[in-house]
Amino acid sequence: MYIDLGCGEGYYTRRFAKEVEEGYGIDLSRPSIAHAAGQDKQTQYIVGSIFELPFADLSADLLTSIFTPIPAKEARRVLKEDGLLITVGPGKNHHKELKEVLYENVRLNDEPKQPEGFELVDRTELSELVHVDDVWSLLEMTPYRYKSPAEGLERVKNLKNGLDVTFDFVISTWRKAK
């Protein structure tokens, strides 16, 4: 069984679910879950908290947490002994150039933390500088949209030629520690 934690609209869930017999996506957002369920009839989508999973102990083979908090305690509870947790999060330089437009003092992202009770199996870092024409639309997809000063938001709105932005990801595979 596969569970996507914080699945949102199910974009990644659908891709993983094609490879398994039984797949679930869970998220707090009712509109996101409704969208996901409308796009994917193979997967069961659930409105709920990733910190209180509605699954039996030791029932899941694979969990994914893609740009969501990692509910380590619940993940350990529902994962089978040989199950895996795959996490994807921002690398150190993720959206660095966008932050340089938004803020006077840019803080790079912290290294992803090891979930409590898990040991690292594999880690891959992917980074690419991409020209983004519509920087405002990118900003709308990030938490920076709601945390940035008005002056920074105005600077993004005034970008007429787009911006080269680093997309930097850390993909980690974890196993429950013995």
N, C-alpha and C positions, 0 to 999 in steps of 0.2 A: 504494500500500500504506500502511496505517495501523498504527501501533504505540503501544499505551498502556504507558508505562513505570511500573512499580510499580502495576499494575492492581488489586491486592487482589482483592476478590470480583467484580470486573468491572462494577460499577454504571455507571460512566461509559463504560467500554469498549463495552458493549452499545449505548449511545445513539449513539456516534460510528460504530460498526461498521455500523449500519443505513444509513449514507450512503456506504459504500465497498464495493467488490467484494471486497477482501482485507484482513482485519483480524487483528491479533495483540494479545494481552495478555501481559505478562511480569511475574512477581513471584517473590520467594524463598519465599513461603509455600505449601507444598503444599496445606494445607487450603483456603486461599483460592482457589487455582487450580482445585482439584477442584470447589468450589462454583460458581465462574464458568463452568467448562465444562459443568456440569450445567444451568445456566440459559440458556446461549447456544450453540446448535449451529452458528451462522454463523461464529463467531470461533475462531481457533486460540489456545489458551492454553498458555503455556510456563512451567515452573518454571525460573527462572534469574536471573542477576544483570543489572541494568540497566547495570552498568559493563563487562560483557563480552557484548554482544548477539550472538545467533546469526543475524545477518543480513549479507548482502553489502554491500560498500561502495556508496554512492549508490543504495540500493534503495527507500527510503521517501519517500513524498510528505508524510506528516504524522506527527508524534510528539506525544504529550501527556504531561505530567508534572504530575499533580494531587496536591498535597500530598505530593510525594516529592522526594528530592534530584534535582538536574539533572545527569546525566552528560554534560557538555558535549562532551568529547572523542568519546565514542561517538555522541552525537547528530550531531555534524558528520560523522563517518565514514559513518553509514548514510543520512543525509538526501541526497536528490537536490539538485542545485544550486539548484533553485527550490522546494525543500521548506520546510515550516514546522514550527516547534516552538511548541506552545501550553503555557504554564505557568499553574498556578493555585496561589496560596499565600496565607498569611494577611496581611491588611493590618495596619497599625499597631495598631489597637484591637481586633483579633480576640479575643473572649472576655475582654475587659478586666474586666468585672464579676465573672466567675468567678475570675479571678486575684486580684481584690481580696478575695474571700472566702478564698482559699487562702493567700495570702502577705501578710506585713506590708509588704514593699517590692515593689511591682509594677513590672516592667520591660515596657514596650510592645515590640511586635515591631519588628524592624529592617525597613527597606525591602528589598524583594526585590532581589537582586543580578543584574546582567546576566551571563548565561552567557558564558564566554570564547569568543570567535570568532563571536558572534552580534550582530546589530543589531536594535534594537527596531522593529517595524512598527506595533504598536498596543498600547495599555494601557487597561484599563478597571478602575475601582474600584467595587465594590458593597459597600454597608454598610447594615445594617438592625438595629434594636433589636427583639428578639423576646422575649416572655415564655416562659420555659421552666418548665413545671410540675415535671418530673422532672429536676432538676439533676444528681443522681447518675448517671443514664444518660448525660447529656451528658458528664460528667467521665470516664466509662468509655471514651468514644470518643476521648479526648485523651491526649497524652503526660504531661499534668499528673498523671494518676492515679498514675503511677509516680515522679514527681519531687517530690511535695508533702509537706510535713511532716504528721505525724499530727494535729496540732491543726487544720490547715487542712482536712484530709479530714473531721474530725469536725464542723467548722463547716458544710461542705457537706451532710453527712448530716442536720444539724439544721435545714436550710432547709425549713420546712413550707409556705410560700406560694409556692414557686418563686422565680425570679429573672429580671429583665430582663437579657438578655445581648446584647452587640453581636456580630453576625456580619459580619466585614469581610474581603473577598476582593480580591486583585489578580490580574486575568487579563491575561496578556501574550502577544503573538504575536511570535515571533522569526524572523529569516531569517539564514542563514549569511552572515557578513561576507565581502565580496569580497577 
